[in-house]
Amino acid sequence: MTSIAVRSASRAEESAVSAVIALAFAADPMARWSLRDAQTYLAVMPDLIRAFGAAAYDSDSADVSEDFGGAALWLPPGVEPDIETLERLIRENADPAILSEVDAIFDAMERYHPKVPHWYLPLIGADPARQGQGIGSALMRHALARCDAEGAAAYLESSNPRNISLYQRHGFDILGTIQAGSSPVVTPMLRPPQPAAR
């Protein structure tokens, strides 16, 4: 398999990064449970991506594969998503019948977040036309090398059970499961600090 180059995306490339992530999440169980209607999903997802991960551009941790086949937004220790905007976007666009379940999921996600300094991965994905080509693994290796160089933990919540084995191959352990009412399962996962590769 050819090696896939990964680099940091600039703020000027944000719309291209968001487009790839929006495509990647178009069939994601949690994304489509909370935004069922296709038109709503397409209209709102770029704003959700921005609220979740736009701070990555300020730390050069918005990673893209060489030809924008995939992207990942990592937040460094101490940097959080814009939860207020996330919650507002969901409140305004999700089915009102599931809002209490969404609140329960956000509360549980907050409880699972590690208390120790860690890199947080709110979003990673590959263009569906490019999935299965190793892009996700290349993005993970790139970011985890940075974590290991800093001796830092890494944390994520998997919103799609199909991706759990990928994360486990990269050293993430399952912490538990998050589920409320009719929601799909979200799986919080932690990768403890690893020694940097020599």
VENRA-V963174 format. One record per backbone hydrogen bond with DSSP energy under -0.5 kcal/mol. NH is the residue of the N-H (numbers start at 1). CO is the residue of the C=O. Records with the same first field share a line. If there is no record, write none. Layout:
NH->CO / CO
This chain:
5->3
7->64
9->62
13->10
14->11
17->13
18->14
19->15
20->16
21->17
22->18
23->19
24->20
25->21
26->23
28->25
30->159
32->28
33->29
34->30
35->31
41->37
42->38
43->39
44->40
45->41
47->44
48->44
49->45
50->46
51->47
52->48
53->49
54->50
56->53
57->54
58->55
59->56
60->57
61->56
63->61 / 72
64->7
65->70
66->5
68->65
71->125
72->63
73->123
74->61 / 72
75->120
79->76
82->51
83->81
86->82
87->83
88->84
89->85
90->86
91->87
92->88
93->89
94->90
98->95
99->96
102->98
103->99
104->100
105->101
106->102
107->103
108->104
109->105
110->106
111->107
112->108
113->109
119->153
120->75
121->155
122->73 / 120
123->73
125->71
127->69
130->127
131->127 / 128
133->130
138->134
139->135
140->136
141->137
142->138
143->139
144->140
145->141
146->142
147->143
148->144
149->145
150->146
151->147 / 148
152->147
153->117
154->191
155->119
156->189
157->121
158->187
159->157
163->160
164->161
167->163
168->164
169->165
170->166 / 167
171->168
172->167
173->190
175->188
176->188
178->186
183->180
186->178
187->158
188->186
189->156
190->173
191->154
192->190
